[in-house]
């Protein structure tokens, strides 16, 4: 690590918090760039500072990356709200960060995308991740792109949601027949990968897909949660078309528990 700052966009998110902690443990001076400077920010002082920045606002992005040796973009959006769309955050915002890093002469940019990013995907979320990667590459060809699989760890969304369903219902609805495959990766391991990408000269311009050591069927993950919580629930397959209908109905809520693939 150099004497300059490592600026982390999205440093108060589930992954971002772990990245900030790992960078700090590695001896980096960490600047946490966030939209809400009073929500979930790490303690300031010493080698950690918190600044305001919105990836959709190029002026604040440029201010946040000043005097930095490296930049990490860990901003992610899972549900669109108003102007906070996948295009605005994953594509336009990613481009703003990459452009600011290039114009500031910063030699290291780590962009966190998502597994399976594909411009031809039926999912607008997945498409936006791929388009974001393209925008980053155009602005900063030597950017390092990380594509983590679904994350798990203390307070994660995946297992927390599964546990919540088993707590309130004697029946657990499965997506389809429960055979969908997932390769969960520990959030701390992804944060370690970010630290290595920041510090290693051999990572420039490369793409890394990050998954855990084992592939699970969705049904297996649910069963693991039930065993851990010492609960018994009836697992009921639910056709994907039914999930689509439910997601469409729930989509009107401010924070829908289920969203459509669109």
TIBA-486706 format. One record per residue (C-alpha): residue number from 0; residue in one letter; x, y, z. Coordinates in steps of 0.05 Angstrom, whole numbers, padded with zeros to 5 digits. Layout:
{i NUM, aa A, c1 X, c2 Y, c3 Z}
...
END
This chain:
{i 0, aa X, c1 00000, c2 00000, c3 00000}
{i 1, aa X, c1 00025, c2 00070, c3 -00016}
{i 2, aa X, c1 00020, c2 00133, c3 00025}
{i 3, aa X, c1 -00042, c2 00157, c3 -00011}
{i 4, aa X, c1 -00114, c2 00139, c3 00005}
{i 5, aa X, c1 -00153, c2 00080, c3 -00020}
{i 6, aa X, c1 -00222, c2 00108, c3 -00034}
{i 7, aa X, c1 -00279, c2 00059, c3 -00027}
{i 8, aa X, c1 -00346, c2 00076, c3 -00057}
{i 9, aa X, c1 -00403, c2 00038, c3 -00023}
{i 10, aa X, c1 -00360, c2 00027, c3 00039}
{i 11, aa X, c1 -00420, c2 00022, c3 00086}
{i 12, aa X, c1 -00454, c2 -00035, c3 00049}
{i 13, aa X, c1 -00451, c2 -00108, c3 00068}
{i 14, aa X, c1 -00389, c2 -00121, c3 00025}
{i 15, aa X, c1 -00362, c2 -00050, c3 00032}
{i 16, aa X, c1 -00356, c2 -00054, c3 00107}
{i 17, aa X, c1 -00314, c2 -00117, c3 00102}
{i 18, aa X, c1 -00270, c2 -00086, c3 00048}
{i 19, aa X, c1 -00257, c2 -00025, c3 00092}
{i 20, aa X, c1 -00239, c2 -00069, c3 00151}
{i 21, aa X, c1 -00192, c2 -00113, c3 00110}
{i 22, aa X, c1 -00158, c2 -00053, c3 00078}
{i 23, aa X, c1 -00148, c2 -00021, c3 00146}
{i 24, aa X, c1 -00119, c2 -00086, c3 00173}
{i 25, aa X, c1 -00071, c2 -00087, c3 00114}
{i 26, aa X, c1 -00045, c2 -00018, c3 00134}
{i 27, aa X, c1 -00082, c2 00024, c3 00082}
{i 28, aa X, c1 -00109, c2 00094, c3 00093}
{i 29, aa X, c1 -00182, c2 00086, c3 00075}
{i 30, aa X, c1 -00229, c2 00139, c3 00051}
{i 31, aa X, c1 -00301, c2 00116, c3 00053}
{i 32, aa X, c1 -00344, c2 00152, c3 00001}
{i 33, aa X, c1 -00418, c2 00147, c3 00016}
{i 34, aa X, c1 -00484, c2 00182, c3 00001}
{i 35, aa X, c1 -00508, c2 00180, c3 00073}
{i 36, aa X, c1 -00451, c2 00202, c3 00119}
{i 37, aa X, c1 -00492, c2 00187, c3 00182}
{i 38, aa X, c1 -00515, c2 00116, c3 00167}
{i 39, aa X, c1 -00471, c2 00056, c3 00183}
{i 40, aa X, c1 -00406, c2 00093, c3 00174}
{i 41, aa X, c1 -00343, c2 00063, c3 00206}
{i 42, aa X, c1 -00308, c2 00100, c3 00262}
{i 43, aa X, c1 -00267, c2 00158, c3 00235}
{i 44, aa X, c1 -00198, c2 00180, c3 00257}
{i 45, aa X, c1 -00128, c2 00157, c3 00244}
{i 46, aa X, c1 -00126, c2 00123, c3 00177}
{i 47, aa X, c1 -00201, c2 00124, c3 00162}
{i 48, aa X, c1 -00242, c2 00183, c3 00138}
{i 49, aa X, c1 -00313, c2 00188, c3 00112}
{i 50, aa X, c1 -00333, c2 00235, c3 00055}
{i 51, aa X, c1 -00397, c2 00249, c3 00018}
{i 52, aa X, c1 -00401, c2 00225, c3 -00054}
{i 53, aa X, c1 -00456, c2 00202, c3 -00101}
{i 54, aa X, c1 -00432, c2 00160, c3 -00159}
{i 55, aa X, c1 -00484, c2 00194, c3 -00202}
{i 56, aa X, c1 -00451, c2 00261, c3 -00189}
{i 57, aa X, c1 -00384, c2 00268, c3 -00223}
{i 58, aa X, c1 -00363, c2 00329, c3 -00182}
{i 59, aa X, c1 -00369, c2 00293, c3 -00115}
{i 60, aa X, c1 -00336, c2 00231, c3 -00144}
{i 61, aa X, c1 -00276, c2 00272, c3 -00168}
{i 62, aa X, c1 -00270, c2 00303, c3 -00099}
{i 63, aa X, c1 -00272, c2 00236, c3 -00065}
{i 64, aa X, c1 -00215, c2 00205, c3 -00105}
{i 65, aa X, c1 -00166, c2 00263, c3 -00096}
{i 66, aa X, c1 -00098, c2 00242, c3 -00069}
{i 67, aa X, c1 -00116, c2 00168, c3 -00076}
{i 68, aa X, c1 -00069, c2 00112, c3 -00097}
{i 69, aa X, c1 -00127, c2 00065, c3 -00111}
{i 70, aa X, c1 -00203, c2 00066, c3 -00119}
{i 71, aa X, c1 -00253, c2 00011, c3 -00103}
{i 72, aa X, c1 -00324, c2 00014, c3 -00129}
{i 73, aa X, c1 -00368, c2 -00032, c3 -00087}
{i 74, aa X, c1 -00433, c2 00004, c3 -00100}
{i 75, aa X, c1 -00490, c2 -00043, c3 -00116}
{i 76, aa X, c1 -00566, c2 -00036, c3 -00124}
{i 77, aa X, c1 -00616, c2 -00093, c3 -00119}
{i 78, aa X, c1 -00682, c2 -00055, c3 -00121}
{i 79, aa X, c1 -00695, c2 00006, c3 -00164}
{i 80, aa X, c1 -00725, c2 00067, c3 -00131}
{i 81, aa X, c1 -00741, c2 00131, c3 -00170}
{i 82, aa X, c1 -00677, c2 00158, c3 -00199}
{i 83, aa X, c1 -00636, c2 00103, c3 -00167}
{i 84, aa X, c1 -00640, c2 00055, c3 -00226}
{i 85, aa X, c1 -00594, c2 -00001, c3 -00248}
{i 86, aa X, c1 -00572, c2 00042, c3 -00307}
{i 87, aa X, c1 -00558, c2 00102, c3 -00263}
{i 88, aa X, c1 -00518, c2 00064, c3 -00211}
{i 89, aa X, c1 -00487, c2 00004, c3 -00245}
{i 90, aa X, c1 -00472, c2 00036, c3 -00312}
{i 91, aa X, c1 -00470, c2 00112, c3 -00308}
{i 92, aa X, c1 -00444, c2 00113, c3 -00236}
{i 93, aa X, c1 -00391, c2 00061, c3 -00251}
{i 94, aa X, c1 -00369, c2 00103, c3 -00311}
{i 95, aa X, c1 -00364, c2 00166, c3 -00268}
{i 96, aa X, c1 -00319, c2 00130, c3 -00218}
{i 97, aa X, c1 -00275, c2 00101, c3 -00273}
{i 98, aa X, c1 -00270, c2 00167, c3 -00309}
{i 99, aa X, c1 -00252, c2 00204, c3 -00245}
{i 100, aa X, c1 -00198, c2 00153, c3 -00229}
{i 101, aa X, c1 -00168, c2 00160, c3 -00298}
{i 102, aa X, c1 -00169, c2 00236, c3 -00298}
{i 103, aa X, c1 -00137, c2 00237, c3 -00229}
{i 104, aa X, c1 -00081, c2 00192, c3 -00254}
{i 105, aa X, c1 -00098, c2 00136, c3 -00205}
{i 106, aa X, c1 -00064, c2 00072, c3 -00227}
{i 107, aa X, c1 -00109, c2 00022, c3 -00193}
{i 108, aa X, c1 -00185, c2 00015, c3 -00199}
{i 109, aa X, c1 -00222, c2 -00046, c3 -00172}
{i 110, aa X, c1 -00293, c2 -00051, c3 -00197}
{i 111, aa X, c1 -00340, c2 -00100, c3 -00162}
{i 112, aa X, c1 -00391, c2 -00128, c3 -00210}
{i 113, aa X, c1 -00431, c2 -00193, c3 -00205}
{i 114, aa X, c1 -00426, c2 -00265, c3 -00226}
{i 115, aa X, c1 -00457, c2 -00281, c3 -00293}
{i 116, aa X, c1 -00456, c2 -00209, c3 -00319}
{i 117, aa X, c1 -00483, c2 -00213, c3 -00390}
{i 118, aa X, c1 -00508, c2 -00159, c3 -00437}
{i 119, aa X, c1 -00556, c2 -00210, c3 -00467}
{i 120, aa X, c1 -00588, c2 -00231, c3 -00401}
{i 121, aa X, c1 -00664, c2 -00226, c3 -00392}
{i 122, aa X, c1 -00651, c2 -00193, c3 -00325}
{i 123, aa X, c1 -00642, c2 -00118, c3 -00326}
{i 124, aa X, c1 -00599, c2 -00124, c3 -00263}
{i 125, aa X, c1 -00551, c2 -00174, c3 -00296}
{i 126, aa X, c1 -00550, c2 -00134, c3 -00361}
{i 127, aa X, c1 -00533, c2 -00070, c3 -00323}
{i 128, aa X, c1 -00475, c2 -00104, c3 -00289}
{i 129, aa X, c1 -00446, c2 -00124, c3 -00357}
{i 130, aa X, c1 -00457, c2 -00055, c3 -00386}
{i 131, aa X, c1 -00424, c2 -00026, c3 -00325}
{i 132, aa X, c1 -00363, c2 -00069, c3 -00337}
{i 133, aa X, c1 -00360, c2 -00045, c3 -00409}
{i 134, aa X, c1 -00365, c2 00028, c3 -00387}
{i 135, aa X, c1 -00310, c2 00018, c3 -00336}
{i 136, aa X, c1 -00264, c2 -00015, c3 -00388}
{i 137, aa X, c1 -00276, c2 00042, c3 -00437}
{i 138, aa X, c1 -00257, c2 00094, c3 -00386}
{i 139, aa X, c1 -00202, c2 00055, c3 -00351}
{i 140, aa X, c1 -00176, c2 -00005, c3 -00392}
{i 141, aa X, c1 -00131, c2 -00031, c3 -00335}
{i 142, aa X, c1 -00187, c2 -00034, c3 -00284}
{i 143, aa X, c1 -00192, c2 -00099, c3 -00245}
{i 144, aa X, c1 -00262, c2 -00129, c3 -00247}
{i 145, aa X, c1 -00286, c2 -00176, c3 -00192}
{i 146, aa X, c1 -00350, c2 -00217, c3 -00202}
{i 147, aa X, c1 -00371, c2 -00247, c3 -00136}
{i 148, aa X, c1 -00426, c2 -00298, c3 -00130}
{i 149, aa X, c1 -00481, c2 -00291, c3 -00078}
{i 150, aa X, c1 -00449, c2 -00267, c3 -00013}
{i 151, aa X, c1 -00457, c2 -00297, c3 00056}
{i 152, aa X, c1 -00433, c2 -00276, c3 00124}
{i 153, aa X, c1 -00459, c2 -00246, c3 00188}
{i 154, aa X, c1 -00520, c2 -00204, c3 00171}
{i 155, aa X, c1 -00523, c2 -00226, c3 00098}
{i 156, aa X, c1 -00587, c2 -00220, c3 00058}
{i 157, aa X, c1 -00590, c2 -00292, c3 00033}
{i 158, aa X, c1 -00589, c2 -00333, c3 00097}
{i 159, aa X, c1 -00624, c2 -00278, c3 00138}
{i 160, aa X, c1 -00683, c2 -00282, c3 00090}
{i 161, aa X, c1 -00684, c2 -00358, c3 00091}
{i 162, aa X, c1 -00684, c2 -00357, c3 00167}
{i 163, aa X, c1 -00739, c2 -00306, c3 00170}
{i 164, aa X, c1 -00785, c2 -00348, c3 00126}
{i 165, aa X, c1 -00774, c2 -00410, c3 00169}
{i 166, aa X, c1 -00791, c2 -00369, c3 00230}
{i 167, aa X, c1 -00859, c2 -00346, c3 00207}
{i 168, aa X, c1 -00885, c2 -00404, c3 00166}
{i 169, aa X, c1 -00891, c2 -00479, c3 00175}
{i 170, aa X, c1 -00883, c2 -00485, c3 00099}
{i 171, aa X, c1 -00823, c2 -00463, c3 00059}
{i 172, aa X, c1 -00837, c2 -00447, c3 -00015}
{i 173, aa X, c1 -00780, c2 -00467, c3 -00062}
{i 174, aa X, c1 -00762, c2 -00433, c3 -00127}
{i 175, aa X, c1 -00784, c2 -00484, c3 -00178}
{i 176, aa X, c1 -00764, c2 -00553, c3 -00153}
{i 177, aa X, c1 -00706, c2 -00525, c3 -00112}
{i 178, aa X, c1 -00652, c2 -00549, c3 -00160}
{i 179, aa X, c1 -00626, c2 -00480, c3 -00178}
{i 180, aa X, c1 -00550, c2 -00481, c3 -00166}
{i 181, aa X, c1 -00514, c2 -00429, c3 -00124}
{i 182, aa X, c1 -00441, c2 -00422, c3 -00104}
{i 183, aa X, c1 -00442, c2 -00376, c3 -00044}
{i 184, aa X, c1 -00378, c2 -00340, c3 -00027}
{i 185, aa X, c1 -00358, c2 -00313, c3 00042}
{i 186, aa X, c1 -00359, c2 -00238, c3 00044}
{i 187, aa X, c1 -00292, c2 -00236, c3 00079}
{i 188, aa X, c1 -00259, c2 -00276, c3 00023}
{i 189, aa X, c1 -00285, c2 -00226, c3 -00028}
{i 190, aa X, c1 -00257, c2 -00169, c3 00014}
{i 191, aa X, c1 -00190, c2 -00205, c3 00016}
{i 192, aa X, c1 -00192, c2 -00210, c3 -00060}
{i 193, aa X, c1 -00203, c2 -00135, c3 -00064}
{i 194, aa X, c1 -00143, c2 -00122, c3 -00020}
{i 195, aa X, c1 -00100, c2 -00168, c3 -00063}
{i 196, aa X, c1 -00125, c2 -00134, c3 -00126}
{i 197, aa X, c1 -00107, c2 -00066, c3 -00098}
{i 198, aa X, c1 -00038, c2 -00087, c3 -00078}
{i 199, aa X, c1 -00016, c2 -00135, c3 -00133}
{i 200, aa X, c1 00013, c2 -00109, c3 -00199}
{i 201, aa X, c1 -00005, c2 -00174, c3 -00235}
{i 202, aa X, c1 -00080, c2 -00161, c3 -00229}
{i 203, aa X, c1 -00084, c2 -00101, c3 -00276}
{i 204, aa X, c1 -00137, c2 -00108, c3 -00330}
{i 205, aa X, c1 -00160, c2 -00176, c3 -00307}
{i 206, aa X, c1 -00229, c2 -00205, c3 -00291}
{i 207, aa X, c1 -00238, c2 -00252, c3 -00232}
{i 208, aa X, c1 -00301, c2 -00292, c3 -00217}
{i 209, aa X, c1 -00307, c2 -00307, c3 -00143}
{i 210, aa X, c1 -00346, c2 -00366, c3 -00116}
{i 211, aa X, c1 -00342, c2 -00408, c3 -00054}
{i 212, aa X, c1 -00312, c2 -00478, c3 -00050}
{i 213, aa X, c1 -00378, c2 -00515, c3 -00063}
{i 214, aa X, c1 -00438, c2 -00511, c3 -00108}
{i 215, aa X, c1 -00505, c2 -00521, c3 -00073}
{i 216, aa X, c1 -00576, c2 -00532, c3 -00097}
{i 217, aa X, c1 -00624, c2 -00481, c3 -00068}
{i 218, aa X, c1 -00661, c2 -00537, c3 -00032}
{i 219, aa X, c1 -00595, c2 -00557, c3 00002}
{i 220, aa X, c1 -00584, c2 -00486, c3 00028}
{i 221, aa X, c1 -00654, c2 -00485, c3 00058}
{i 222, aa X, c1 -00642, c2 -00552, c3 00091}
{i 223, aa X, c1 -00576, c2 -00527, c3 00120}
{i 224, aa X, c1 -00612, c2 -00468, c3 00150}
{i 225, aa X, c1 -00666, c2 -00513, c3 00180}
{i 226, aa X, c1 -00613, c2 -00559, c3 00211}
{i 227, aa X, c1 -00575, c2 -00500, c3 00240}
{i 228, aa X, c1 -00638, c2 -00470, c3 00270}
{i 229, aa X, c1 -00664, c2 -00538, c3 00292}
{i 230, aa X, c1 -00730, c2 -00528, c3 00256}
{i 231, aa X, c1 -00772, c2 -00574, c3 00213}
{i 232, aa X, c1 -00811, c2 -00545, c3 00155}
{i 233, aa X, c1 -00848, c2 -00573, c3 00095}
{i 234, aa X, c1 -00811, c2 -00555, c3 00031}
{i 235, aa X, c1 -00860, c2 -00542, c3 -00025}
{i 236, aa X, c1 -00839, c2 -00532, c3 -00098}
{i 237, aa X, c1 -00871, c2 -00470, c3 -00129}
{i 238, aa X, c1 -00869, c2 -00459, c3 -00205}
{i 239, aa X, c1 -00829, c2 -00399, c3 -00228}
{i 240, aa X, c1 -00890, c2 -00369, c3 -00262}
{i 241, aa X, c1 -00923, c2 -00363, c3 -00194}
{i 242, aa X, c1 -00862, c2 -00327, c3 -00166}
{i 243, aa X, c1 -00865, c2 -00280, c3 -00226}
{i 244, aa X, c1 -00937, c2 -00262, c3 -00210}
{i 245, aa X, c1 -00923, c2 -00252, c3 -00136}
{i 246, aa X, c1 -00862, c2 -00208, c3 -00152}
{i 247, aa X, c1 -00905, c2 -00165, c3 -00198}
{i 248, aa X, c1 -00956, c2 -00155, c3 -00143}
{i 249, aa X, c1 -00904, c2 -00140, c3 -00090}
{i 250, aa X, c1 -00865, c2 -00094, c3 -00135}
{i 251, aa X, c1 -00909, c2 -00035, c3 -00115}
{i 252, aa X, c1 -00882, c2 -00036, c3 -00044}
{i 253, aa X, c1 -00825, c2 00012, c3 -00023}
{i 254, aa X, c1 -00780, c2 -00047, c3 -00005}
{i 255, aa X, c1 -00808, c2 -00108, c3 -00039}
{i 256, aa X, c1 -00785, c2 -00175, c3 -00010}
{i 257, aa X, c1 -00787, c2 -00205, c3 -00080}
{i 258, aa X, c1 -00770, c2 -00173, c3 -00147}
{i 259, aa X, c1 -00781, c2 -00194, c3 -00219}
{i 260, aa X, c1 -00727, c2 -00215, c3 -00268}
{i 261, aa X, c1 -00737, c2 -00163, c3 -00322}
END
